[in-house]
Amino acid sequence: MSKNARLSLIIVAVVAVVIAGFIFFSRNTNTTAAPQSADGKVTVVEYLDLECPSCRAAHPGVQKLKAEYGERVSFDVRHFPIPSHRNAELAAVAVEAAGAQGKRDDMFKLMFDAQQEWGGQQTSQRAVFVGFAQQLGLDLAAFEKALGDSALRERVLAQRAEGSKAGVQGTPTFFINGTKFSGAPSYENLKTAIDQELSR
């Protein structure tokens, strides 16, 4: 075999190794927060902070997407209360307390609709959240008991820890079929990303 032929074979082998390595690493560097569902549907996971204005702004678009896609897309909201937001953690617990009475989505909506009134406050907004529960017709005694439930608080904090481990640094952060969504969280951008997954 000539010197030039040997050199060509070496170059081809090196290029093949580089390409194989690139493919391997690109498959294994995606940050995963939720696996793709086995039935082929698309799963969207959102980490949010109820005191975050950007989360409030994204909420109507997410609700619109949920209505449009129905059972084709699974939406999962997880809490990521930012420590500097004085009432974000309690708000998350309040949402879960309402959820125990079947009103989780309704409480989310009330929280965001009134966020400009209670958000950014440095005093506890517990009384405001109890007022929301009253508006929703919840059993107030059960709701207030749940607000002090350490298990609910631990659930919220566990979701935040899970988000941190998955690479969440701010809110809202979306994962679509386990891959972190990097665009602006507008209705149009999320819809485009979801449609791309549905077409695969």
C-alpha positions as CSV (number, residue, x, y, z in Angstrom):
1,M,0.0,0.0,0.0
2,S,1.4,3.4,-1.0
3,K,2.2,6.1,1.5
4,N,-0.6,8.3,0.1
5,A,-3.2,5.5,0.4
6,R,-2.2,4.8,4.1
7,L,-2.4,8.5,4.8
8,S,-5.9,8.7,3.2
9,L,-7.1,5.7,5.3
10,I,-5.8,7.3,8.5
11,I,-7.6,10.6,7.7
12,V,-10.9,8.8,7.0
13,A,-10.6,6.8,10.3
14,V,-9.9,10.0,12.3
15,V,-12.9,11.8,10.6
16,A,-15.2,8.7,11.4
17,V,-14.1,8.8,15.1
18,V,-14.8,12.5,15.3
19,I,-18.2,12.2,13.8
20,A,-19.1,9.2,16.0
21,G,-18.0,11.1,19.1
22,F,-20.1,14.2,18.1
23,I,-23.2,12.1,17.6
24,F,-22.7,10.3,20.9
25,F,-22.2,13.5,22.9
26,S,-25.0,15.4,21.2
27,R,-27.4,12.6,22.2
28,N,-26.2,12.6,25.8
29,T,-25.9,16.3,26.7
30,N,-29.6,17.2,26.6
31,T,-30.8,18.3,30.1
32,T,-33.7,16.0,31.0
33,A,-36.6,16.9,33.3
34,A,-39.3,14.6,32.0
35,P,-39.0,11.6,29.6
36,Q,-41.0,11.5,26.4
37,S,-44.1,9.6,27.1
38,A,-44.2,6.0,25.8
39,D,-47.5,6.5,23.9
40,G,-45.8,9.0,21.5
41,K,-47.5,12.1,22.9
42,V,-45.6,15.3,23.6
43,T,-44.9,16.1,27.3
44,V,-44.4,19.8,28.3
45,V,-43.1,20.5,31.7
46,E,-43.1,24.1,33.0
47,Y,-41.2,25.2,36.1
48,L,-42.7,28.5,37.4
49,D,-42.8,30.9,40.3
50,L,-46.2,32.4,41.1
51,E,-44.7,35.7,42.0
52,C,-42.8,36.0,38.7
53,P,-44.2,38.5,36.2
54,S,-42.8,36.5,33.2
55,C,-44.7,33.4,34.4
56,R,-47.9,35.5,34.6
57,A,-47.3,36.7,31.1
58,A,-46.8,33.2,29.7
59,H,-49.8,31.7,31.5
60,P,-52.6,32.6,29.1
61,G,-50.6,31.2,26.1
62,V,-50.0,28.0,28.0
63,Q,-53.7,27.7,28.8
64,K,-54.5,28.3,25.1
65,L,-52.1,25.6,24.1
66,K,-53.6,23.1,26.6
67,A,-57.1,23.8,25.1
68,E,-55.9,23.5,21.5
69,Y,-53.9,20.3,21.8
70,G,-56.1,18.4,24.3
71,E,-54.9,14.9,24.9
72,R,-52.2,15.0,22.3
73,V,-50.0,17.0,24.6
74,S,-49.5,16.5,28.3
75,F,-48.8,19.7,30.3
76,D,-47.2,19.4,33.8
77,V,-46.7,22.4,36.0
78,R,-44.0,22.2,38.7
79,H,-43.1,24.8,41.3
80,F,-39.8,26.7,41.4
81,P,-40.3,29.5,44.0
82,I,-37.4,31.9,43.9
83,P,-36.1,32.5,47.4
84,S,-36.0,36.3,46.9
85,H,-39.8,36.3,46.3
86,R,-41.2,36.6,49.8
87,N,-44.6,34.9,49.1
88,A,-43.8,32.6,46.2
89,E,-43.3,29.5,48.3
90,L,-46.5,30.0,50.3
91,A,-48.4,30.7,47.0
92,A,-47.2,27.4,45.7
93,V,-48.4,25.6,48.8
94,A,-51.7,27.4,48.5
95,V,-52.1,26.1,44.9
96,E,-51.4,22.6,46.1
97,A,-53.8,23.0,49.0
98,A,-56.5,24.1,46.5
99,G,-55.6,21.1,44.4
100,A,-56.4,18.8,47.3
101,Q,-60.0,20.1,46.8
102,G,-59.9,19.9,43.0
103,K,-59.3,23.5,42.3
104,R,-55.6,23.6,41.4
105,D,-56.0,25.3,38.0
106,D,-58.6,27.7,39.4
107,M,-56.1,28.8,42.1
108,F,-53.3,29.2,39.5
109,K,-55.6,31.6,37.6
110,L,-56.5,33.6,40.6
111,M,-52.9,33.9,41.7
112,F,-51.8,35.2,38.3
113,D,-54.8,37.5,37.8
114,A,-54.1,39.2,41.1
115,Q,-50.4,38.9,41.1
116,Q,-49.8,42.7,40.8
117,E,-51.7,43.1,44.1
118,W,-50.0,40.5,46.2
119,G,-46.7,40.0,44.4
120,G,-43.6,41.9,45.5
121,Q,-44.9,42.3,49.1
122,Q,-42.5,41.8,51.9
123,T,-45.2,40.8,54.4
124,S,-47.0,37.5,54.4
125,Q,-49.9,37.3,52.0
126,R,-51.5,34.3,53.7
127,A,-54.8,36.2,54.3
128,V,-55.0,37.1,50.6
129,F,-54.6,33.4,49.7
130,V,-57.3,32.4,52.1
131,G,-59.5,35.0,50.4
132,F,-58.8,33.3,47.1
133,A,-59.9,30.0,48.6
134,Q,-63.1,31.6,49.8
135,Q,-63.8,32.9,46.3
136,L,-63.4,29.4,45.0
137,G,-65.8,28.0,47.5
138,L,-63.2,25.8,49.2
139,D,-63.5,24.3,52.7
140,L,-61.6,27.1,54.5
141,A,-60.7,25.0,57.6
142,A,-59.2,22.3,55.4
143,F,-57.5,24.8,53.2
144,E,-55.9,26.6,56.2
145,K,-54.8,23.3,57.7
146,A,-53.2,22.4,54.4
147,L,-51.3,25.7,54.2
148,G,-49.5,24.6,57.3
149,D,-48.9,21.1,56.1
150,S,-45.2,20.4,56.1
151,A,-45.7,17.6,53.5
152,L,-47.1,20.1,51.0
153,R,-44.2,22.4,51.6
154,E,-41.7,19.6,51.1
155,R,-43.4,18.7,47.8
156,V,-42.9,22.2,46.6
157,L,-39.3,22.3,47.7
158,A,-38.7,18.9,46.2
159,Q,-39.9,20.2,42.8
160,R,-37.6,23.2,43.1
161,A,-34.7,20.9,43.9
162,E,-35.6,18.7,40.9
163,G,-35.7,21.8,38.7
164,S,-32.3,23.0,39.9
165,K,-30.8,19.6,39.2
166,A,-32.3,19.7,35.6
167,G,-30.7,23.1,35.0
168,V,-33.5,25.5,35.8
169,Q,-32.0,28.9,36.7
170,G,-35.0,31.2,36.2
171,T,-38.7,31.1,35.5
172,P,-40.6,30.2,33.5
173,T,-38.5,27.3,32.2
174,F,-40.0,24.8,29.8
175,F,-38.9,21.3,28.9
176,I,-40.5,19.7,25.8
177,N,-40.1,15.9,25.7
178,G,-37.2,16.2,28.2
179,T,-35.3,18.9,26.3
180,K,-34.9,22.3,27.7
181,F,-36.7,24.9,25.6
182,S,-34.4,27.8,24.9
183,G,-36.6,30.4,23.1
184,A,-38.8,33.1,24.5
185,P,-41.8,31.4,26.2
186,S,-44.4,33.0,23.9
187,Y,-47.5,31.1,22.6
188,E,-46.1,31.1,19.1
189,N,-42.6,29.8,20.0
190,L,-44.0,27.1,22.2
191,K,-46.5,26.0,19.6
192,T,-43.7,25.8,17.0
193,A,-41.6,23.6,19.2
194,I,-44.6,21.4,20.1
195,D,-45.6,21.0,16.5
196,Q,-42.0,19.9,15.7
197,E,-42.2,17.2,18.3
198,L,-45.6,16.0,17.1
199,S,-44.4,15.7,13.6
200,R,-41.5,13.3,14.5
